[in-house]
């Protein structure tokens, strides 16, 4: 089986990326292969058939934790924000911080001065994160490193008897997805992908509407991650080791599929009554990134390793068919001049909803957008308890309650109360599978490719997750903002 898995990674070009020091391109993915679909399908099915579900993690509730002791790996862009949010939640102790750059780890710790938190620092080597995972007095490891590192860190954390929560995407290859599933089932540790956009107001209200039948049967959804990141990607200071630019220079496909997509999966009850069936991915050529790299290289040798790279296309559309006959379009575009948007549209048999371009809109049963006054009434009617509760807490603590802190608060609240987390390992790996599978499809003239069933058939009977009614729990408090 190990040989077959190596072959799988080799022919698809989806091997996980290492980040050892050295040249600017060291550790990037190899050029993708062009083997025909039957070979990949066969290996894909072998990977799926080799796994036997030893324990269904859907609905899994770990023992209650009166205090959740946290370690955070990665303190560049997203890590400090998670640290700040967690430091404001009662019953949390931040016990350890890790970043390969000592200045980032020290700066993060300094921000905790004057609080109850006095974390141990791990830094200075590529494997420092392992020592954090091995620290005995940690219950939950938060992973905010580049996404091709997420799976190996989450697996190791679970192996060390820790729950794991990772930024998106949680897996960069199909094999990594199965490794996460196998480890979570064997260790019975939570493994959650922190899909924070699912916790925004529009998303939670429309999810409540869908669960009460307002839209009828959901037929189709469209979501995307559309934001011009060209300046960020070419900046020498924005991303550690130029990791995002390396991805654009060495991978095709939808390389950041989750935001704009997670909400649709929840609305359609993916892995709980429906599942992904197959995917087709189509991509434009690159009209901009390669040209910019060449121009920069003429005056700055730093960019010369990128000057001859075949950059991914500017816009990718990945189309998914579900087993119950629904369709989803997930779009990725971070290199054009369009205004930022998540697209966010769903179409039901009774009504539809559209968040972008704002203001958000909902249709009536005749297909016309309702008035702003009617929309406001619907907002009030369908605001779920989770938003009402956190709005009240925000007033009490003197702060606003956005999607990021709401997600962190509910994750900790579930751990305090011994409840299932809002999203489980099957959600994380199935949603993330769009990344490697879209890459293969693009490299093979947009052939369709089956999406593995990481639940091994349990999707037919799994109960709905993400309790927006807060029927249980909800008793975790925020520390009053000073």
C-alpha positions, 0 to 999 in steps of 0.5 A: 500500500505504501508503494501505491500511495507513493505512486499516487503522489508522484503521478498526480503531482500532489505530494505535500510540500516540505519547507526546509531552508535553502534556495527560494524554491526549495520544497515546492511541488514538482511539475504536475503529471499528465497521466490519464484518469483511469490510473488516478481513479484506481489509486484513489479507490485503493486509498479509499478501500484500504480504510476501514472506519474504526469509529465514526467521529461525526457527533463525537463528544470528548470528555469535558474540559473545565480549562482548555489549555492551548498551544498555537503553532504559527504566529505570522498572519493568522496566529496572533489573531487567534491568540488574542481571541482565545485570551479573552475567553474564560476557561482558556490558558495559552500554554505554548507558542511556536514560530520558526522565527524567534521575533514572531514568537517573542512578539506574540508573547509580549502581547499577553503581558498583563494577562494570566497567560505565560506561554512557553516559547518554541522557536528557531528550528523547523521541528520546534512545533513538535516540542509544543505538541509534546508538551504535557499540559496542552489539550488543544493545538491551534495550527496557523502555518502554511496550509501544506503543513497543516495535516502533518502537524494535526496528525502529530498533535493527535498522536500526542493526545491533543485535539487539533484545530487547523486553519484552512485548508486542512489537507493538501493531498488526498493521502493526507486527508485519509491520514487525518481521518485514520488518526482522528478515529484511532485516537478519538481526538477532535480534528477541526478545520477552522472555517471562520466564514461560516460564522458570519451573520448572513451565513448563520441566518440563511443556515437557520432559514434553510434548516426551517425549510425557507428555501425549499430543497437546495438545488445549487450553490456558488461561492468563491474566494475572490481578492486581489493578492498580487501585491501580497504574493510578491511582497518580501515581507508578507508571507514567510519564505514567499510560500504563497508565491511558490504555490502560485508558481508550482500548482494549478487548480483551486488552491484555496477553495474553502471560504465561500464554499463552507457555507454551501456545504453546511446548507446542503448537509454535506456528509449528513444526508448528502456527499460530494460525488465528483468534480470537474475543474476548469482554469484560465491561463495565467495572464499576469503573474508570470509577466510580473515575475519576469519584470521584477527579475530584471531589476531584482535577482531575488525574483529570478527563480520565479521568472521561468515558472508556469504560474497557475491560471488567474481564475479557477472554477471547480464544479461539484456534483453531489450524490443527491443531485445538487451542484456547487461552483467553487471559484478561486481568483486572487490575481485579477482586479475584481473587488473582493467578494465571496460570491455566496449564492444559493438557489432553492426550490422556493427561494434564493439568497445572494450575499454579494454584491452587497447589500445581501438579498433574498428572493420571493417565490416569484423570483424577485428580490424582496424589499430592504424592509422585508429583508430586515424583518426576515433577519430579525425572524431568523437570527439564530440563538447563537447570534443572539447569545453572542451579541449579548455577550459582546455588549457585556464584554465591551466588544464586537463579536465577529466570525473569528471570535465567535468560532473560537468561542463556540469551539471552546464552549463545546470543549468545556461542555463535552459537546461535538464540535461544529465541524469534524474531521470529515468536513475538513478533509472532504472540503479540502479535497477540492484543492488536490482534485481540482489540480489533477482535473486542470492538468488533465483537460478538466476530466471529471474525478471522483471525490472520496467518501471519507465517511465510508458511507456514514453520511447516509445516517450522520446527524446534522452538526453545528448547533446554531440553537445552542440547545446545550452549552453556551455558558462560556463567558468572555473576559471583559475588554479593558 
